[in-house]
């Protein structure tokens, strides 16, 4: 680009519908790449304590609030419901969670952490926390809040696309 020439709008360069498309300007490629790399790193650390990534997601979700329905857990973990049902069933057999019919709607299954699940959650937090600390190094609190806000804006736009017309 020569001096004085206006910069190309990165939104245009990230548009897969144009001949100007550049992969490194496509936010979903970049987000997916970052998430995949993060999951590989986390997976290796979790494996040391006998936890896989889907189990870790369920532990973290329930560690924030419980009970939660299998459907809400699936939605939060971005895992389809039938797969989540199998994950919860495996975790229940492993003594990590306890399930029960929701008292207000027996069609809904609520999930809670069992004591072994709480112990596994504590261990998982211990091995994943240093990764998180390294990931946010160099971000000011303001930059980090801005990152979260921008990702939230993308999520809201995706929700609007997915909304019934």
VMD Tcl script that draws the C-alpha trace (Angstrom):
set ca {
  {0.00 0.00 0.00}
  {1.47 3.36 -0.99}
  {1.65 6.39 1.26}
  {-1.53 8.39 1.35}
  {-3.64 5.49 0.02}
  {-6.56 4.74 2.34}
  {-6.44 1.46 4.24}
  {-8.88 -1.22 3.17}
  {-11.69 -1.81 5.67}
  {-10.93 -5.12 7.39}
  {-14.65 -5.88 7.52}
  {-14.61 -6.02 3.73}
  {-11.48 -8.16 3.68}
  {-13.15 -10.55 6.13}
  {-16.26 -10.94 3.97}
  {-16.19 -14.48 2.48}
  {-18.56 -13.30 -0.25}
  {-15.96 -11.11 -1.93}
  {-12.92 -11.76 -4.06}
  {-10.98 -9.55 -1.61}
  {-11.42 -12.14 1.17}
  {-8.42 -12.70 3.47}
  {-8.55 -15.55 5.98}
  {-6.59 -13.55 8.55}
  {-9.35 -10.90 8.53}
  {-12.20 -13.39 9.03}
  {-13.12 -13.20 12.73}
  {-14.66 -16.67 12.93}
  {-11.53 -18.28 11.52}
  {-9.47 -16.40 14.11}
  {-11.85 -17.22 16.98}
  {-12.04 -20.88 16.00}
  {-8.27 -21.08 15.66}
  {-7.77 -19.52 19.12}
  {-10.42 -21.78 20.70}
  {-8.95 -24.89 19.08}
  {-5.44 -24.06 20.21}
  {-6.72 -23.32 23.73}
  {-8.63 -26.61 23.85}
  {-5.52 -28.57 22.80}
  {-3.50 -26.95 25.58}
  {-6.23 -27.46 28.18}
  {-6.86 -31.03 27.02}
  {-3.23 -31.99 27.64}
  {-3.32 -30.59 31.17}
  {-6.70 -32.09 32.01}
  {-5.61 -35.49 30.74}
  {-3.02 -35.56 33.55}
  {-5.87 -35.62 36.08}
  {-8.10 -37.97 34.08}
  {-10.57 -35.37 32.76}
  {-11.59 -34.75 29.16}
  {-12.70 -31.37 27.78}
  {-16.47 -32.13 27.68}
  {-16.38 -33.29 31.31}
  {-14.41 -30.17 32.25}
  {-17.03 -27.99 30.59}
  {-19.82 -29.65 32.58}
  {-17.83 -29.37 35.82}
  {-17.17 -25.66 35.21}
  {-20.79 -24.94 34.30}
  {-22.12 -26.72 37.39}
  {-19.39 -25.11 39.49}
  {-20.90 -21.74 38.61}
  {-24.50 -22.67 39.48}
  {-26.43 -25.83 40.17}
  {-28.69 -27.60 39.68}
  {-28.90 -27.06 35.97}
  {-30.93 -28.97 33.46}
  {-29.14 -31.09 30.90}
  {-30.57 -28.79 28.22}
  {-29.12 -25.67 29.86}
  {-25.77 -27.38 30.32}
  {-25.78 -28.42 26.64}
  {-26.61 -24.88 25.60}
  {-23.89 -23.37 27.79}
  {-21.30 -25.92 26.65}
  {-22.32 -25.56 22.99}
  {-22.81 -29.32 22.73}
  {-25.92 -30.88 21.22}
  {-28.45 -32.29 23.67}
  {-28.09 -35.98 22.79}
  {-24.30 -35.80 23.16}
  {-24.68 -33.94 26.46}
  {-27.06 -36.62 27.72}
  {-24.35 -39.23 27.07}
  {-21.68 -37.08 28.75}
  {-23.87 -36.60 31.86}
  {-24.70 -40.31 31.93}
  {-20.98 -41.17 31.80}
  {-20.24 -38.61 34.53}
  {-23.04 -40.02 36.68}
  {-21.66 -43.56 36.31}
  {-18.26 -42.15 37.29}
  {-19.71 -40.61 40.45}
  {-19.06 -37.01 39.37}
  {-22.68 -35.85 39.13}
  {-26.10 -36.74 40.45}
  {-29.24 -36.40 38.35}
  {-32.87 -36.07 39.40}
  {-36.17 -35.12 37.85}
  {-36.87 -31.41 38.14}
  {-39.47 -30.91 40.90}
  {-41.47 -28.47 38.72}
  {-41.28 -30.44 35.46}
  {-40.57 -34.17 35.61}
  {-39.65 -34.15 31.90}
  {-36.55 -32.10 32.78}
  {-33.49 -33.74 34.33}
  {-31.51 -31.60 36.77}
  {-27.81 -32.20 37.33}
  {-25.75 -31.47 40.46}
  {-22.13 -32.07 41.31}
  {-21.42 -35.04 43.55}
  {-18.60 -34.75 46.10}
  {-16.22 -36.51 43.67}
  {-17.27 -33.98 41.02}
  {-16.42 -31.10 43.36}
  {-12.99 -32.64 43.97}
  {-12.45 -33.12 40.24}
  {-13.56 -29.52 39.60}
  {-11.02 -28.24 42.15}
  {-8.27 -30.28 40.48}
  {-9.31 -29.06 37.03}
  {-9.30 -25.45 38.18}
  {-5.82 -25.93 39.58}
  {-4.39 -27.23 36.29}
  {-6.24 -24.78 34.02}
  {-5.76 -21.57 36.03}
  {-2.09 -21.13 35.02}
  {-3.07 -21.37 31.34}
  {-5.68 -18.66 31.83}
  {-3.16 -16.46 33.64}
  {-0.76 -16.76 30.71}
  {-3.53 -16.08 28.18}
  {-4.59 -12.79 29.73}
  {-1.04 -11.59 30.37}
  {-0.54 -8.18 28.82}
  {-4.25 -7.31 28.74}
  {-5.29 -4.40 30.90}
  {-8.60 -4.78 32.73}
  {-10.10 -2.32 30.26}
  {-8.80 -4.22 27.22}
  {-10.11 -7.49 28.63}
  {-13.55 -5.98 29.29}
  {-13.52 -4.61 25.73}
  {-12.65 -8.06 24.35}
  {-15.57 -9.59 26.26}
  {-17.90 -6.83 25.04}
  {-16.87 -7.37 21.41}
  {-17.34 -11.13 21.65}
  {-20.72 -10.44 23.29}
  {-21.64 -8.24 20.34}
  {-20.78 -11.06 17.91}
  {-22.90 -13.45 20.02}
  {-25.84 -11.03 19.96}
  {-25.55 -10.73 16.18}
  {-25.49 -14.52 15.86}
  {-28.56 -14.75 18.11}
  {-30.35 -12.23 15.86}
  {-29.51 -14.28 12.75}
  {-30.79 -17.44 14.44}
  {-34.00 -15.78 15.68}
  {-37.22 -16.76 13.91}
  {-38.38 -14.15 11.41}
}
mol new
graphics top color blue
foreach p $ca { graphics top sphere $p radius 0.5 }
foreach p [lrange $ca 0 end-1] q [lrange $ca 1 end] { graphics top cylinder $p $q radius 0.2 }
display resetview
